[in-house]
Amino acid sequence: MSVKAKYQGVLSLGEQLGIKNGDVSEEGGVLKIKGEANTPYEKNLIWDKIKELGGENAADIKANISVADDSIFHRHTVASGESLSKIAKHYYGDAMKYKAIFEANSGVLKNPDVIHPDQVLVIPNL
């Protein structure tokens, strides 16, 4: 199996996320990838996928992923049935951090218990 085939999941995720200025090359059995993620959250997704496929200290891949906007962690489009605590659990692993999301979106949200599908919320850096 080629290194590129091994990490095809990373390349596919990059396409799905719309990674900009992407470049992929293979030299001496090492896959070199670079690109620009929209947010730190998307960069983390890429790194998580690299670790999933190659292990914590993979020697057969080198990645240089920059971030276009690191002033926020991510932008989230609300889906039906979601709550701020569910969104906080997804991004931070802690449902109680919903307050940080509410505060970051105080111009859009008036009540932390009322969000609507298709609203785009800022997920702040903690």
Residue, then its C-alpha position, 0 to 999 in steps of 0.5 A: m500500500s502506498v503512503k498516499a493510499k494509507y492517508q486517503g482519508v486525510l486527503s478526502l477530509g481535506e477536500q470535504l472541509g474545503i482546505k485551501n492552497g492544498d498541496v500533496s506530494e510523496e518523497g521517499g515513502v513520506l507523504k507531504i501535505k500542506g494547506e490552510a484550514n478555515t478554523p482551528y477546529e478544522k485543523n484539529l479534525i485533520w490532525d485527528k484523522i492523521k493520528e487515527l490512520g498513522g498513529e500518534n508519531a507517524a514517521d511516514i507523513k509530514a503535514n503543514i496545516s495553517v489556519a485562515d481565521d484563528s480569532i474563533f474556534h469554529r462557526h457552527t450551523v445549528a441543526s434541528g434538535e441541538s442545544l447550546s449544551k449539546i454544541a458545547k459538548h461536541y466542541y469542548g467535551d463539556a456541556m457546561k461551557y455552553k455559556a461561552i458560546f452564548e456570550a460569544n453570540s449575544g448579538v444573535l441570541k437573547n436566551p441560551d435556551v432558544i436557538h433555531p436551525d440554520q443559525v450560524l453561531v461562533i464557537p469561541n476559543l477558550 
